[in-house]
């Protein structure tokens, strides 16, 4: 991975440890040339930079989908709330300006297209096959399942599915992404690697 881009990714606001980011980059770099990488859950663009670096290596493209109003765990009163990301005009979370700055500073706007909207709504009209799908959106059971339902069917045969924040032990974290992993394993995906809480799977059906 380009050293300067890796440094920017590690410094960006977000929740992607460096080892998981490196795994994310590796998977993205393996997408066939001309392929599409789809990210669900952009936040401020930290993981997007790892995907963009991989896309550059693979001559692929990245589309990242988020409503930019923050997931449940980002709201006031929750552990991961960041008050600096609240729009003082509306009192609501708004991470879109921070994403724009992240992409601009890293000079990856030619590789990344941001789609603003709820992933399950965008997924209803989406038609392009996806070479790599990265699920890192809302972590409630309902939202995690909705993201999977909206996008898993778009993964091309042989394509990759990456799921973040997978914790089999409830003592380590929320269970929703783990339940998505179990569902994916039952529905035509095979697990290839584990790095921290990041699981890499491959569509085999």
Residue pairs with C-beta under 8 A, 6 or more apart in sequence:
1 22
1 25
1 50
1 53
1 54
1 57
2 53
2 56
5 49
5 52
5 53
5 106
5 108
6 21
6 25
6 53
8 49
8 102
8 105
8 106
9 16
9 21
9 46
9 47
9 49
9 50
9 53
9 106
10 18
10 21
12 44
12 45
12 46
12 49
12 102
13 43
13 44
13 46
13 82
13 85
13 98
13 102
14 43
14 44
14 45
14 46
14 47
15 43
15 46
15 80
15 165
16 24
16 46
16 47
16 50
16 164
17 196
19 195
19 196
20 164
20 195
20 196
20 197
20 198
21 46
21 47
21 50
22 50
22 195
23 193
23 195
23 198
23 200
24 47
24 50
24 51
24 54
24 134
24 162
24 198
25 50
25 51
25 53
25 54
26 54
27 54
27 132
27 160
27 162
27 200
28 37
28 50
28 51
28 53
28 54
28 55
28 57
28 58
28 60
28 62
28 132
29 53
29 54
29 57
29 58
30 54
30 58
30 160
31 37
31 54
31 55
31 58
31 60
31 131
31 132
31 160
32 58
32 60
32 131
33 58
33 59
33 60
34 59
34 60
35 58
35 60
35 61
35 131
35 132
35 156
36 60
36 61
36 62
36 63
36 128
36 129
36 130
36 131
36 132
37 51
37 54
37 55
37 60
37 61
37 62
37 63
37 130
37 131
37 132
37 134
38 62
38 63
38 64
38 65
38 130
38 132
38 133
38 134
38 151
38 154
39 47
39 48
39 51
39 62
39 63
39 64
39 65
39 134
39 136
40 65
40 66
40 119
40 133
40 134
40 135
40 136
40 137
40 147
40 151
41 47
41 65
41 66
41 71
41 119
41 134
41 135
41 136
41 137
41 138
41 147
41 164
42 48
42 64
42 65
42 66
42 68
42 95
42 99
42 114
43 66
43 74
43 95
43 99
44 85
44 95
44 98
44 99
44 102
45 64
45 98
45 99
45 102
45 103
46 102
47 134
47 136
47 164
48 62
48 64
48 99
48 102
48 103
48 108
48 112
49 102
49 106
49 108
51 62
51 64
51 112
51 132
51 134
52 62
52 103
52 106
52 108
52 111
52 112
53 108
54 60
55 61
55 62
55 111
55 112
56 108
56 111
60 131
61 111
61 112
61 113
62 111
62 112
62 113
63 112
63 113
63 114
63 115
64 99
64 112
64 113
64 114
64 115
65 115
65 117
65 119
65 122
66 95
66 99
66 114
66 115
66 116
66 119
66 137
67 116
67 117
67 118
68 93
68 94
68 95
68 96
68 99
68 116
69 92
69 93
69 94
70 85
70 92
70 93
70 95
71 137
71 138
71 139
71 140
71 143
72 78
72 138
72 139
72 140
72 143
73 79
73 80
73 81
73 139
74 80
74 81
74 82
74 85
74 93
75 81
75 93
76 83
76 86
85 93
85 94
85 95
85 98
86 92
86 93
86 94
87 93
87 94
96 114
96 116
99 114
100 114
103 109
103 112
103 114
115 122
119 137
119 146
119 147
119 150
119 151
120 146
120 147
120 149
120 150
122 150
123 147
123 149
123 150
123 151
123 154
124 150
126 150
126 151
126 154
128 154
129 154
129 155
129 156
129 159
130 151
130 154
130 155
130 156
130 159
131 155
131 156
131 159
131 160
132 155
132 159
132 160
132 161
132 162
133 151
133 152
133 154
133 155
133 159
133 160
133 161
133 162
134 162
134 164
135 144
135 147
135 148
135 151
135 161
135 162
135 163
135 164
135 177
135 180
136 163
136 164
136 165
137 143
137 144
137 147
138 144
138 146
138 147
139 165
139 174
139 176
139 177
140 176
141 175
141 176
141 179
143 176
144 176
144 177
144 179
144 180
145 176
145 179
145 180
145 183
147 180
148 180
148 183
148 184
152 161
152 184
152 187
152 189
155 161
155 203
156 203
157 203
157 205
158 202
158 203
158 204
159 202
159 203
160 192
160 200
160 201
160 202
160 203
161 184
161 189
161 200
161 201
161 202
161 203
162 198
162 199
162 200
162 201
163 177
163 180
163 181
163 184
163 198
163 199
163 201
164 177
164 197
164 198
165 173
165 174
165 177
165 197
166 177
166 178
166 181
166 197
166 198
166 199
167 173
167 174
167 175
167 177
167 178
167 197
168 178
173 197
177 197
181 191
181 199
181 201
184 201
185 191
185 201
187 205
188 203
188 204
188 205
189 201
189 202
189 203
189 204
190 201
190 202
190 204
191 199
191 200
191 201
192 200
192 201
192 202
193 199
193 200
194 200
